[in-house]
Amino acid sequence: RLALFFGAWVDHLVAEVGAERASAIYSGGDDLFVVGAWSALPGFAREIRRELDAFVAHNPEWGVSGGLAVVSANHPIASGAAMAGELEHLAKSHRRSSGKSKDALALAGESIGWRDLDVVGAMVAEILALIAADERELPGFGVAEDAPSALARSFVHRLARIAHEHREACKSLRASGPKRSLAEIEQGTRRGRWAWTAAYEIARLARRP
């Protein structure tokens, strides 16, 4: 039955995105490989997860993991496929504080559960709206309404640096000492340097006229 989903229904979903934004190179069995616009594929991947959830009658034992590699338009497809495959393995190693693993999407070197992807998509849409009025929508995640265009792009880069510091703190704590649960790692890094840097940057932004 999964062959029916990946072999037929996924082609329908790709067609809905539009040939100019996505194209299925392979789809069958329990696997697929799609190329397309970087801005369209995260929302498309989420739609596949939603449709699969409906297809299996919302059975929590079923899920899907994927990798999204961002490359230039003239990048060799075979190389891009290999990069996406490595990210797929990263997604399959994703684990949550509840103990559940896999069922995630990996991109930009990080894996994220599908539920968290909705939150991240909404946050990205808000940041885009704060940067420029003509970039208010992230395809597949909606539009952030009534957000003023006030943020400098440099502030987004600072947020990215803070996020990197947080990830490195988590990795360092995970690699040192006894084995810790995700909840313990999150608690242990909550008051790290990244947190104080974030508080400073946000307070500094709030003082701007």
Buried (B, 14 or more C-beta within 10 A) or exposed (E): EBEEBBBEBBEEBBEEBEEEBBEBEEBBEEEBBBBBBEEBBBBBBBBBBEBBBEBBEEEEEEBBBBBBBEBEEEEEEEEBBEBBEEBBEBBBEBBBEEEEBBBBBBBEEBBBBBEBBEEBBBEBBBBBBBBEEEBBBBBBBEEBEEBEEEBEEEBBEBBEEBEEBBBBBBEEBBEEEEEBEBEBBBEBBEEBEBBEBBEEBEEEEEEEE
